[in-house]
Amino acid sequence: MDINKALAKEQNKLIKIARVKGLYENFGQNEVRKLENEFIDISDYSKQMNNNRRLIQKFNEWCMNYGG
């Protein structure tokens, strides 16, 4: 799966969860870890891998700042 599609899927899932259950401490952290495990190779610092890191970091910041 493409990282952009995976990020959009997780973001939409979190928005739905927030509407139903509300926000909670560490909102989205399980999803961030899941994406890191799927798309990040810790020994690879290629341009593509660094781009993946940047995209996941932006998603993590979105999770931390999401207000509903």
PDB file of N, CA, C, O and CB in Angstrom:
ATOM      1  N   MET A   1       0.850  -1.188   0.000  1.00  0.00           N
ATOM      2  CA  MET A   1       0.000   0.000   0.000  1.00  0.00           C
ATOM      3  C   MET A   1       0.886   1.238   0.000  1.00  0.00           C
ATOM      4  O   MET A   1       1.955   1.254   0.610  1.00  0.00           O
ATOM      5  CB  MET A   1      -0.962   0.005   1.227  1.00  0.00           C
ATOM      6  N   ASP A   2       0.436   2.250  -0.677  1.00  0.00           N
ATOM      7  CA  ASP A   2       1.114   3.539  -0.746  1.00  0.00           C
ATOM      8  C   ASP A   2       1.016   4.239   0.607  1.00  0.00           C
ATOM      9  O   ASP A   2      -0.023   4.179   1.265  1.00  0.00           O
ATOM     10  CB  ASP A   2       0.507   4.423  -1.867  1.00  0.00           C
ATOM     11  N   ILE A   3       2.089   4.898   1.020  1.00  0.00           N
ATOM     12  CA  ILE A   3       2.102   5.559   2.325  1.00  0.00           C
ATOM     13  C   ILE A   3       1.040   6.655   2.406  1.00  0.00           C
ATOM     14  O   ILE A   3       0.429   6.839   3.459  1.00  0.00           O
ATOM     15  CB  ILE A   3       3.487   6.150   2.606  1.00  0.00           C
ATOM     16  N   ASN A   4       0.812   7.380   1.321  1.00  0.00           N
ATOM     17  CA  ASN A   4      -0.197   8.444   1.351  1.00  0.00           C
ATOM     18  C   ASN A   4      -1.596   7.880   1.562  1.00  0.00           C
ATOM     19  O   ASN A   4      -2.397   8.469   2.287  1.00  0.00           O
ATOM     20  CB  ASN A   4      -0.154   9.252   0.055  1.00  0.00           C
ATOM     21  N   LYS A   5      -1.895   6.749   0.938  1.00  0.00           N
ATOM     22  CA  LYS A   5      -3.193   6.113   1.134  1.00  0.00           C
ATOM     23  C   LYS A   5      -3.325   5.599   2.554  1.00  0.00           C
ATOM     24  O   LYS A   5      -4.387   5.715   3.166  1.00  0.00           O
ATOM     25  CB  LYS A   5      -3.391   4.970   0.138  1.00  0.00           C
ATOM     26  N   ALA A   6      -2.245   5.030   3.083  1.00  0.00           N
ATOM     27  CA  ALA A   6      -2.265   4.514   4.452  1.00  0.00           C
ATOM     28  C   ALA A   6      -2.471   5.645   5.455  1.00  0.00           C
ATOM     29  O   ALA A   6      -3.231   5.494   6.412  1.00  0.00           O
ATOM     30  CB  ALA A   6      -0.961   3.762   4.763  1.00  0.00           C
ATOM     31  N   LEU A   7      -1.806   6.764   5.245  1.00  0.00           N
ATOM     32  CA  LEU A   7      -1.967   7.922   6.134  1.00  0.00           C
ATOM     33  C   LEU A   7      -3.399   8.446   6.085  1.00  0.00           C
ATOM     34  O   LEU A   7      -3.988   8.743   7.125  1.00  0.00           O
ATOM     35  CB  LEU A   7      -0.979   9.043   5.750  1.00  0.00           C
ATOM     36  N   ALA A   8      -3.958   8.561   4.891  1.00  0.00           N
ATOM     37  CA  ALA A   8      -5.332   9.053   4.752  1.00  0.00           C
ATOM     38  C   ALA A   8      -6.316   8.092   5.417  1.00  0.00           C
ATOM     39  O   ALA A   8      -7.266   8.529   6.067  1.00  0.00           O
ATOM     40  CB  ALA A   8      -5.693   9.240   3.262  1.00  0.00           C
ATOM     41  N   LYS A   9      -6.097   6.803   5.260  1.00  0.00           N
ATOM     42  CA  LYS A   9      -6.972   5.795   5.867  1.00  0.00           C
ATOM     43  C   LYS A   9      -6.940   5.902   7.390  1.00  0.00           C
ATOM     44  O   LYS A   9      -7.988   5.886   8.037  1.00  0.00           O
ATOM     45  CB  LYS A   9      -6.553   4.377   5.424  1.00  0.00           C
ATOM     46  N   GLU A  10      -5.745   6.010   7.961  1.00  0.00           N
ATOM     47  CA  GLU A  10      -5.628   6.116   9.422  1.00  0.00           C
ATOM     48  C   GLU A  10      -6.216   7.430   9.925  1.00  0.00           C
ATOM     49  O   GLU A  10      -6.847   7.460  10.982  1.00  0.00           O
ATOM     50  CB  GLU A  10      -4.156   6.001   9.854  1.00  0.00           C
ATOM     51  N   GLN A  11      -6.018   8.506   9.188  1.00  0.00           N
ATOM     52  CA  GLN A  11      -6.563   9.799   9.598  1.00  0.00           C
ATOM     53  C   GLN A  11      -8.090   9.750   9.602  1.00  0.00           C
ATOM     54  O   GLN A  11      -8.720  10.214  10.552  1.00  0.00           O
ATOM     55  CB  GLN A  11      -6.061  10.924   8.663  1.00  0.00           C
ATOM     56  N   ASN A  12      -8.684   9.197   8.559  1.00  0.00           N
ATOM     57  CA  ASN A  12     -10.143   9.082   8.517  1.00  0.00           C
ATOM     58  C   ASN A  12     -10.664   8.197   9.639  1.00  0.00           C
ATOM     59  O   ASN A  12     -11.702   8.488  10.234  1.00  0.00           O
ATOM     60  CB  ASN A  12     -10.593   8.529   7.169  1.00  0.00           C
ATOM     61  N   LYS A  13      -9.949   7.119   9.927  1.00  0.00           N
ATOM     62  CA  LYS A  13     -10.340   6.222  11.017  1.00  0.00           C
ATOM     63  C   LYS A  13     -10.318   6.964  12.357  1.00  0.00           C
ATOM     64  O   LYS A  13     -11.234   6.825  13.166  1.00  0.00           O
ATOM     65  CB  LYS A  13      -9.404   4.992  11.070  1.00  0.00           C
ATOM     66  N   LEU A  14      -9.258   7.756  12.582  1.00  0.00           N
ATOM     67  CA  LEU A  14      -9.151   8.495  13.840  1.00  0.00           C
ATOM     68  C   LEU A  14     -10.229   9.570  13.962  1.00  0.00           C
ATOM     69  O   LEU A  14     -10.735   9.811  15.057  1.00  0.00           O
ATOM     70  CB  LEU A  14      -7.774   9.131  13.958  1.00  0.00           C
ATOM     71  N   ILE A  15     -10.581  10.208  12.870  1.00  0.00           N
ATOM     72  CA  ILE A  15     -11.640  11.219  12.908  1.00  0.00           C
ATOM     73  C   ILE A  15     -12.960  10.573  13.312  1.00  0.00           C
ATOM     74  O   ILE A  15     -13.703  11.128  14.121  1.00  0.00           O
ATOM     75  CB  ILE A  15     -11.779  11.925  11.535  1.00  0.00           C
ATOM     76  N   LYS A  16     -13.253   9.409  12.754  1.00  0.00           N
ATOM     77  CA  LYS A  16     -14.480   8.694  13.115  1.00  0.00           C
ATOM     78  C   LYS A  16     -14.471   8.274  14.580  1.00  0.00           C
ATOM     79  O   LYS A  16     -15.488   8.386  15.265  1.00  0.00           O
ATOM     80  CB  LYS A  16     -14.659   7.465  12.224  1.00  0.00           C
ATOM     81  N   ILE A  17     -13.330   7.793  15.061  1.00  0.00           N
ATOM     82  CA  ILE A  17     -13.218   7.397  16.470  1.00  0.00           C
ATOM     83  C   ILE A  17     -13.435   8.607  17.372  1.00  0.00           C
ATOM     84  O   ILE A  17     -14.124   8.509  18.387  1.00  0.00           O
ATOM     85  CB  ILE A  17     -11.837   6.755  16.753  1.00  0.00           C
ATOM     86  N   ALA A  18     -12.852   9.743  17.009  1.00  0.00           N
ATOM     87  CA  ALA A  18     -12.986  10.951  17.828  1.00  0.00           C
ATOM     88  C   ALA A  18     -14.437  11.415  17.880  1.00  0.00           C
ATOM     89  O   ALA A  18     -14.889  11.904  18.915  1.00  0.00           O
ATOM     90  CB  ALA A  18     -12.092  12.075  17.279  1.00  0.00           C
ATOM     91  N   ARG A  19     -15.169  11.270  16.786  1.00  0.00           N
ATOM     92  CA  ARG A  19     -16.581  11.668  16.774  1.00  0.00           C
ATOM     93  C   ARG A  19     -17.411  10.790  17.702  1.00  0.00           C
ATOM     94  O   ARG A  19     -18.311  11.278  18.385  1.00  0.00           O
ATOM     95  CB  ARG A  19     -17.144  11.599  15.352  1.00  0.00           C
ATOM     96  N   VAL A  20     -17.107   9.499  17.724  1.00  0.00           N
ATOM     97  CA  VAL A  20     -17.903   8.556  18.509  1.00  0.00           C
ATOM     98  C   VAL A  20     -17.464   8.527  19.970  1.00  0.00           C
ATOM     99  O   VAL A  20     -18.295   8.640  20.871  1.00  0.00           O
ATOM    100  CB  VAL A  20     -17.802   7.159  17.910  1.00  0.00           C
ATOM    101  N   LYS A  21     -16.160   8.376  20.207  1.00  0.00           N
ATOM    102  CA  LYS A  21     -15.656   8.188  21.566  1.00  0.00           C
ATOM    103  C   LYS A  21     -15.015   9.419  22.167  1.00  0.00           C
ATOM    104  O   LYS A  21     -14.771   9.465  23.373  1.00  0.00           O
ATOM    105  CB  LYS A  21     -14.674   7.084  21.581  1.00  0.00           C
ATOM    106  N   GLY A  22     -14.740  10.414  21.351  1.00  0.00           N
ATOM    107  CA  GLY A  22     -14.057  11.609  21.830  1.00  0.00           C
ATOM    108  C   GLY A  22     -12.545  11.421  21.784  1.00  0.00           C
ATOM    109  O   GLY A  22     -12.048  10.355  21.421  1.00  0.00           O
ATOM    110  N   LEU A  23     -11.836  12.458  22.154  1.00  0.00           N
ATOM    111  CA  LEU A  23     -10.376  12.417  22.170  1.00  0.00           C
ATOM    112  C   LEU A  23      -9.892  11.798  23.470  1.00  0.00           C
ATOM    113  O   LEU A  23     -10.597  11.817  24.478  1.00  0.00           O
ATOM    114  CB  LEU A  23      -9.782  13.830  21.992  1.00  0.00           C
ATOM    115  N   TYR A  24      -8.703  11.258  23.439  1.00  0.00           N
ATOM    116  CA  TYR A  24      -8.134  10.618  24.622  1.00  0.00           C
ATOM    117  C   TYR A  24      -6.629  10.856  24.637  1.00  0.00           C
ATOM    118  O   TYR A  24      -6.041  11.273  23.638  1.00  0.00           O
ATOM    119  CB  TYR A  24      -8.454   9.094  24.645  1.00  0.00           C
ATOM    120  N   GLU A  25      -6.022  10.586  25.778  1.00  0.00           N
ATOM    121  CA  GLU A  25      -4.582  10.754  25.917  1.00  0.00           C
ATOM    122  C   GLU A  25      -3.865   9.830  24.937  1.00  0.00           C
ATOM    123  O   GLU A  25      -4.291   8.695  24.723  1.00  0.00           O
ATOM    124  CB  GLU A  25      -4.131  10.468  27.371  1.00  0.00           C
ATOM    125  N   ASN A  26      -2.794  10.307  24.351  1.00  0.00           N
ATOM    126  CA  ASN A  26      -2.019   9.561  23.353  1.00  0.00           C
ATOM    127  C   ASN A  26      -2.852   9.229  22.117  1.00  0.00           C
ATOM    128  O   ASN A  26      -2.686   8.166  21.519  1.00  0.00           O
ATOM    129  CB  ASN A  26      -1.473   8.274  23.966  1.00  0.00           C
ATOM    130  N   PHE A  27      -3.726  10.119  21.745  1.00  0.00           N
ATOM    131  CA  PHE A  27      -4.591   9.943  20.576  1.00  0.00           C
ATOM    132  C   PHE A  27      -3.744   9.703  19.335  1.00  0.00           C
ATOM    133  O   PHE A  27      -2.920  10.544  18.975  1.00  0.00           O
ATOM    134  CB  PHE A  27      -5.503  11.176  20.375  1.00  0.00           C
ATOM    135  N   GLY A  28      -3.937   8.573  18.684  1.00  0.00           N
ATOM    136  CA  GLY A  28      -3.272   8.262  17.427  1.00  0.00           C
ATOM    137  C   GLY A  28      -1.905   7.625  17.535  1.00  0.00           C
ATOM    138  O   GLY A  28      -1.307   7.299  16.510  1.00  0.00           O
ATOM    139  N   GLN A  29      -1.391   7.434  18.727  1.00  0.00           N
ATOM    140  CA  GLN A  29      -0.033   6.909  18.856  1.00  0.00           C
ATOM    141  C   GLN A  29       0.093   5.459  18.391  1.00  0.00           C
ATOM    142  O   GLN A  29       1.126   5.074  17.843  1.00  0.00           O
ATOM    143  CB  GLN A  29       0.420   7.017  20.289  1.00  0.00           C
ATOM    144  N   ASN A  30      -0.939   4.659  18.602  1.00  0.00           N
ATOM    145  CA  ASN A  30      -0.896   3.281  18.098  1.00  0.00           C
ATOM    146  C   ASN A  30      -0.831   3.271  16.578  1.00  0.00           C
ATOM    147  O   ASN A  30      -0.124   2.456  15.985  1.00  0.00           O
ATOM    148  CB  ASN A  30      -2.126   2.484  18.582  1.00  0.00           C
ATOM    149  N   GLU A  31      -1.569   4.176  15.951  1.00  0.00           N
ATOM    150  CA  GLU A  31      -1.577   4.256  14.495  1.00  0.00           C
ATOM    151  C   GLU A  31      -0.229   4.741  13.970  1.00  0.00           C
ATOM    152  O   GLU A  31       0.244   4.260  12.941  1.00  0.00           O
ATOM    153  CB  GLU A  31      -2.697   5.184  14.017  1.00  0.00           C
ATOM    154  N   VAL A  32       0.388   5.686  14.666  1.00  0.00           N
ATOM    155  CA  VAL A  32       1.710   6.176  14.260  1.00  0.00           C
ATOM    156  C   VAL A  32       2.719   5.035  14.335  1.00  0.00           C
ATOM    157  O   VAL A  32       3.504   4.844  13.406  1.00  0.00           O
ATOM    158  CB  VAL A  32       2.164   7.368  15.157  1.00  0.00           C
ATOM    159  N   ARG A  33       2.708   4.277  15.425  1.00  0.00           N
ATOM    160  CA  ARG A  33       3.628   3.140  15.564  1.00  0.00           C
ATOM    161  C   ARG A  33       3.396   2.100  14.466  1.00  0.00           C
ATOM    162  O   ARG A  33       4.348   1.545  13.917  1.00  0.00           O
ATOM    163  CB  ARG A  33       3.465   2.485  16.948  1.00  0.00           C
ATOM    164  N   LYS A  34       2.142   1.844  14.155  1.00  0.00           N
ATOM    165  CA  LYS A  34       1.801   0.886  13.104  1.00  0.00           C
ATOM    166  C   LYS A  34       2.381   1.341  11.763  1.00  0.00           C
ATOM    167  O   LYS A  34       2.960   0.537  11.032  1.00  0.00           O
ATOM    168  CB  LYS A  34       0.266   0.718  12.999  1.00  0.00           C
ATOM    169  N   LEU A  35       2.226   2.621  11.442  1.00  0.00           N
ATOM    170  CA  LEU A  35       2.751   3.158  10.192  1.00  0.00           C
ATOM    171  C   LEU A  35       4.279   3.124  10.167  1.00  0.00           C
ATOM    172  O   LEU A  35       4.878   2.814   9.137  1.00  0.00           O
ATOM    173  CB  LEU A  35       2.257   4.588   9.984  1.00  0.00           C
ATOM    174  N   GLU A  36       4.905   3.442  11.293  1.00  0.00           N
ATOM    175  CA  GLU A  36       6.365   3.383  11.354  1.00  0.00           C
ATOM    176  C   GLU A  36       6.857   1.961  11.117  1.00  0.00           C
ATOM    177  O   GLU A  36       7.830   1.752  10.392  1.00  0.00           O
ATOM    178  CB  GLU A  36       6.870   3.899  12.710  1.00  0.00           C
ATOM    179  N   ASN A  37       6.197   0.995  11.718  1.00  0.00           N
ATOM    180  CA  ASN A  37       6.605  -0.396  11.532  1.00  0.00           C
ATOM    181  C   ASN A  37       6.429  -0.847  10.089  1.00  0.00           C
ATOM    182  O   ASN A  37       7.214  -1.651   9.587  1.00  0.00           O
ATOM    183  CB  ASN A  37       5.811  -1.304  12.457  1.00  0.00           C
ATOM    184  N   GLU A  38       5.412  -0.338   9.429  1.00  0.00           N
ATOM    185  CA  GLU A  38       5.119  -0.758   8.065  1.00  0.00           C
ATOM    186  C   GLU A  38       5.987  -0.056   7.029  1.00  0.00           C
ATOM    187  O   GLU A  38       6.384  -0.676   6.043  1.00  0.00           O
ATOM    188  CB  GLU A  38       3.672  -0.509   7.758  1.00  0.00           C
ATOM    189  N   PHE A  39       6.291   1.227   7.233  1.00  0.00           N
ATOM    190  CA  PHE A  39       6.925   2.017   6.185  1.00  0.00           C
ATOM    191  C   PHE A  39       8.337   2.501   6.484  1.00  0.00           C
ATOM    192  O   PHE A  39       8.960   3.107   5.613  1.00  0.00           O
ATOM    193  CB  PHE A  39       6.089   3.176   5.900  1.00  0.00           C
ATOM    194  N   ILE A  40       8.864   2.260   7.672  1.00  0.00           N
ATOM    195  CA  ILE A  40      10.185   2.776   8.025  1.00  0.00           C
ATOM    196  C   ILE A  40      11.159   1.628   8.257  1.00  0.00           C
ATOM    197  O   ILE A  40      10.886   0.705   9.025  1.00  0.00           O
ATOM    198  CB  ILE A  40      10.104   3.668   9.276  1.00  0.00           C
ATOM    199  N   ASP A  41      12.294   1.704   7.579  1.00  0.00           N
ATOM    200  CA  ASP A  41      13.413   0.797   7.828  1.00  0.00           C
ATOM    201  C   ASP A  41      14.468   1.624   8.555  1.00  0.00           C
ATOM    202  O   ASP A  41      15.035   2.552   7.979  1.00  0.00           O
ATOM    203  CB  ASP A  41      13.981   0.157   6.480  1.00  0.00           C
ATOM    204  N   ILE A  42      14.734   1.294   9.808  1.00  0.00           N
ATOM    205  CA  ILE A  42      15.584   2.158  10.631  1.00  0.00           C
ATOM    206  C   ILE A  42      17.022   2.247  10.127  1.00  0.00           C
ATOM    207  O   ILE A  42      17.748   3.159  10.522  1.00  0.00           O
ATOM    208  CB  ILE A  42      15.586   1.663  12.050  1.00  0.00           C
ATOM    209  N   SER A  43      17.447   1.334   9.275  1.00  0.00           N
ATOM    210  CA  SER A  43      18.814   1.381   8.763  1.00  0.00           C
ATOM    211  C   SER A  43      18.907   2.047   7.386  1.00  0.00           C
ATOM    212  O   SER A  43      19.997   2.143   6.822  1.00  0.00           O
ATOM    213  CB  SER A  43      19.380  -0.021   8.687  1.00  0.00           C
ATOM    214  N   ASP A  44      17.789   2.502   6.848  1.00  0.00           N
ATOM    215  CA  ASP A  44      17.746   3.102   5.515  1.00  0.00           C
ATOM    216  C   ASP A  44      17.508   4.607   5.627  1.00  0.00           C
ATOM    217  O   ASP A  44      16.508   5.053   6.190  1.00  0.00           O
ATOM    218  CB  ASP A  44      16.642   2.441   4.651  1.00  0.00           C
ATOM    219  N   TYR A  45      18.446   5.375   5.080  1.00  0.00           N
ATOM    220  CA  TYR A  45      18.305   6.834   5.097  1.00  0.00           C
ATOM    221  C   TYR A  45      18.279   7.397   3.683  1.00  0.00           C
ATOM    222  O   TYR A  45      18.799   8.479   3.412  1.00  0.00           O
ATOM    223  CB  TYR A  45      19.448   7.474   5.896  1.00  0.00           C
ATOM    224  N   SER A  46      17.658   6.628   2.786  1.00  0.00           N
ATOM    225  CA  SER A  46      17.520   7.095   1.408  1.00  0.00           C
ATOM    226  C   SER A  46      16.533   8.265   1.372  1.00  0.00           C
ATOM    227  O   SER A  46      15.862   8.567   2.359  1.00  0.00           O
ATOM    228  CB  SER A  46      17.046   5.939   0.470  1.00  0.00           C
ATOM    229  N   LYS A  47      16.466   8.905   0.220  1.00  0.00           N
ATOM    230  CA  LYS A  47      15.566  10.038   0.056  1.00  0.00           C
ATOM    231  C   LYS A  47      14.114   9.611   0.295  1.00  0.00           C
ATOM    232  O   LYS A  47      13.356  10.323   0.954  1.00  0.00           O
ATOM    233  CB  LYS A  47      15.723  10.649  -1.348  1.00  0.00           C
ATOM    234  N   GLN A  48      13.729   8.447  -0.244  1.00  0.00           N
ATOM    235  CA  GLN A  48      12.365   7.954  -0.078  1.00  0.00           C
ATOM    236  C   GLN A  48      12.056   7.644   1.381  1.00  0.00           C
ATOM    237  O   GLN A  48      10.976   7.978   1.868  1.00  0.00           O
ATOM    238  CB  GLN A  48      12.147   6.711  -0.931  1.00  0.00           C
ATOM    239  N   MET A  49      12.983   7.016   2.076  1.00  0.00           N
ATOM    240  CA  MET A  49      12.747   6.657   3.481  1.00  0.00           C
ATOM    241  C   MET A  49      12.669   7.924   4.345  1.00  0.00           C
ATOM    242  O   MET A  49      11.848   7.999   5.259  1.00  0.00           O
ATOM    243  CB  MET A  49      13.874   5.714   4.003  1.00  0.00           C
ATOM    244  N   ASN A  50      13.505   8.901   4.064  1.00  0.00           N
ATOM    245  CA  ASN A  50      13.427  10.161   4.802  1.00  0.00           C
ATOM    246  C   ASN A  50      12.110  10.880   4.524  1.00  0.00           C
ATOM    247  O   ASN A  50      11.564  11.539   5.409  1.00  0.00           O
ATOM    248  CB  ASN A  50      14.608  11.067   4.438  1.00  0.00           C
ATOM    249  N   ASN A  51      11.602  10.756   3.308  1.00  0.00           N
ATOM    250  CA  ASN A  51      10.296  11.333   2.984  1.00  0.00           C
ATOM    251  C   ASN A  51       9.205  10.626   3.786  1.00  0.00           C
ATOM    252  O   ASN A  51       8.304  11.274   4.319  1.00  0.00           O
ATOM    253  CB  ASN A  51      10.009  11.226   1.461  1.00  0.00           C
ATOM    254  N   ASN A  52       9.287   9.296   3.870  1.00  0.00           N
ATOM    255  CA  ASN A  52       8.325   8.544   4.686  1.00  0.00           C
ATOM    256  C   ASN A  52       8.366   8.999   6.142  1.00  0.00           C
ATOM    257  O   ASN A  52       7.323   9.169   6.773  1.00  0.00           O
ATOM    258  CB  ASN A  52       8.611   7.037   4.598  1.00  0.00           C
ATOM    259  N   ARG A  53       9.564   9.193   6.670  1.00  0.00           N
ATOM    260  CA  ARG A  53       9.704   9.665   8.057  1.00  0.00           C
ATOM    261  C   ARG A  53       9.039  11.028   8.235  1.00  0.00           C
ATOM    262  O   ARG A  53       8.348  11.274   9.223  1.00  0.00           O
ATOM    263  CB  ARG A  53      11.195   9.748   8.456  1.00  0.00           C
ATOM    264  N   ARG A  54       9.261  11.906   7.260  1.00  0.00           N
ATOM    265  CA  ARG A  54       8.691  13.254   7.333  1.00  0.00           C
ATOM    266  C   ARG A  54       7.157  13.192   7.297  1.00  0.00           C
ATOM    267  O   ARG A  54       6.490  13.888   8.063  1.00  0.00           O
ATOM    268  CB  ARG A  54       9.223  14.129   6.169  1.00  0.00           C
ATOM    269  N   LEU A  55       6.608  12.371   6.420  1.00  0.00           N
ATOM    270  CA  LEU A  55       5.156  12.247   6.317  1.00  0.00           C
ATOM    271  C   LEU A  55       4.546  11.678   7.604  1.00  0.00           C
ATOM    272  O   LEU A  55       3.506  12.149   8.063  1.00  0.00           O
ATOM    273  CB  LEU A  55       4.788  11.358   5.126  1.00  0.00           C
ATOM    274  N   ILE A  56       5.186  10.685   8.171  1.00  0.00           N
ATOM    275  CA  ILE A  56       4.674  10.094   9.411  1.00  0.00           C
ATOM    276  C   ILE A  56       4.806  11.087  10.561  1.00  0.00           C
ATOM    277  O   ILE A  56       3.937  11.139  11.432  1.00  0.00           O
ATOM    278  CB  ILE A  56       5.424   8.783   9.744  1.00  0.00           C
ATOM    279  N   GLN A  57       5.878  11.873  10.577  1.00  0.00           N
ATOM    280  CA  GLN A  57       6.030  12.894  11.609  1.00  0.00           C
ATOM    281  C   GLN A  57       4.928  13.953  11.495  1.00  0.00           C
ATOM    282  O   GLN A  57       4.397  14.405  12.510  1.00  0.00           O
ATOM    283  CB  GLN A  57       7.417  13.555  11.508  1.00  0.00           C
ATOM    284  N   LYS A  58       4.585  14.348  10.268  1.00  0.00           N
ATOM    285  CA  LYS A  58       3.490  15.304  10.074  1.00  0.00           C
ATOM    286  C   LYS A  58       2.166  14.704  10.551  1.00  0.00           C
ATOM    287  O   LYS A  58       1.346  15.407  11.143  1.00  0.00           O
ATOM    288  CB  LYS A  58       3.386  15.716   8.586  1.00  0.00           C
ATOM    289  N   PHE A  59       1.956  13.423  10.300  1.00  0.00           N
ATOM    290  CA  PHE A  59       0.749  12.746  10.773  1.00  0.00           C
ATOM    291  C   PHE A  59       0.734  12.704  12.304  1.00  0.00           C
ATOM    292  O   PHE A  59      -0.313  12.912  12.918  1.00  0.00           O
ATOM    293  CB  PHE A  59       0.664  11.312  10.190  1.00  0.00           C
ATOM    294  N   ASN A  60       1.876  12.440  12.914  1.00  0.00           N
ATOM    295  CA  ASN A  60       1.980  12.422  14.373  1.00  0.00           C
ATOM    296  C   ASN A  60       1.637  13.795  14.946  1.00  0.00           C
ATOM    297  O   ASN A  60       0.928  13.890  15.948  1.00  0.00           O
ATOM    298  CB  ASN A  60       3.399  11.995  14.812  1.00  0.00           C
ATOM    299  N   GLU A  61       2.130  14.846  14.322  1.00  0.00           N
ATOM    300  CA  GLU A  61       1.813  16.207  14.776  1.00  0.00           C
ATOM    301  C   GLU A  61       0.329  16.500  14.611  1.00  0.00           C
ATOM    302  O   GLU A  61      -0.268  17.158  15.463  1.00  0.00           O
ATOM    303  CB  GLU A  61       2.643  17.245  14.001  1.00  0.00           C
ATOM    304  N   TRP A  62      -0.277  16.018  13.521  1.00  0.00           N
ATOM    305  CA  TRP A  62      -1.710  16.184  13.336  1.00  0.00           C
ATOM    306  C   TRP A  62      -2.469  15.513  14.482  1.00  0.00           C
ATOM    307  O   TRP A  62      -3.412  16.086  15.028  1.00  0.00           O
ATOM    308  CB  TRP A  62      -2.153  15.602  11.979  1.00  0.00           C
ATOM    309  N   CYS A  63      -2.055  14.305  14.841  1.00  0.00           N
ATOM    310  CA  CYS A  63      -2.708  13.569  15.934  1.00  0.00           C
ATOM    311  C   CYS A  63      -2.618  14.353  17.242  1.00  0.00           C
ATOM    312  O   CYS A  63      -3.595  14.450  17.984  1.00  0.00           O
ATOM    313  CB  CYS A  63      -2.066  12.172  16.107  1.00  0.00           C
ATOM    314  N   MET A  64      -1.443  14.909  17.516  1.00  0.00           N
ATOM    315  CA  MET A  64      -1.239  15.629  18.777  1.00  0.00           C
ATOM    316  C   MET A  64      -2.048  16.923  18.833  1.00  0.00           C
ATOM    317  O   MET A  64      -2.435  17.366  19.914  1.00  0.00           O
ATOM    318  CB  MET A  64       0.241  15.940  18.971  1.00  0.00           C
ATOM    319  N   ASN A  65      -2.307  17.532  17.671  1.00  0.00           N
ATOM    320  CA  ASN A  65      -2.984  18.818  17.635  1.00  0.00           C
ATOM    321  C   ASN A  65      -4.453  18.741  17.252  1.00  0.00           C
ATOM    322  O   ASN A  65      -5.143  19.761  17.232  1.00  0.00           O
ATOM    323  CB  ASN A  65      -2.286  19.711  16.689  1.00  0.00           C
ATOM    324  N   TYR A  66      -4.937  17.552  16.950  1.00  0.00           N
ATOM    325  CA  TYR A  66      -6.326  17.412  16.493  1.00  0.00           C
ATOM    326  C   TYR A  66      -7.282  17.797  17.622  1.00  0.00           C
ATOM    327  O   TYR A  66      -7.147  17.342  18.758  1.00  0.00           O
ATOM    328  CB  TYR A  66      -6.608  15.956  16.011  1.00  0.00           C
ATOM    329  N   GLY A  67      -8.234  18.633  17.281  1.00  0.00           N
ATOM    330  CA  GLY A  67      -9.159  19.122  18.293  1.00  0.00           C
ATOM    331  C   GLY A  67     -10.591  18.665  18.086  1.00  0.00           C
ATOM    332  O   GLY A  67     -11.472  19.016  18.871  1.00  0.00           O
ATOM    333  N   GLY A  68     -10.832  17.896  17.053  1.00  0.00           N
ATOM    334  CA  GLY A  68     -12.182  17.392  16.804  1.00  0.00           C
ATOM    335  C   GLY A  68     -12.865  18.249  15.887  1.00  0.00           C
ATOM    336  O   GLY A  68     -14.021  17.994  15.548  1.00  0.00           O
TER     337      GLY A  68
END
